[in-house]
Amino acid sequence: MTASNVLRTVVIIAAGVGGIAFWLAGEAGLGTLLLLAALAATFLMGPAILGDPAGIGRLPDGVTAADVKEHRKQHGGSISDAVRAVGQREG
């Protein structure tokens, strides 16, 4: 996971926790707004955080977990993106 992904994840989690804290403190409007912003950011940040599992059920023939791990170290991205890239390279 790259530093930018970690930072984005931390910011989203902080917004969610802040939203819950504001909501519990009686500031329901601001709390709800922060929770919705955190939820929207999770989906709008793209597959780098959530992954893109479409079409990936298991590793294709010729693709090993070590290959996928090495590809992600070099290029980042989601696991399924790495599986596709390694599969295309091997196939």
Secondary structure, DSSP 8 states (H G I E B T S, - for coil): --HHHHHHHHHHHHHHHHHHHHHHTT-HHHHHHHHHHHHHHHHHT-HHHH---TT-SS--TT--HHHHHHHHHHH---HHHHHHHHHHHH-
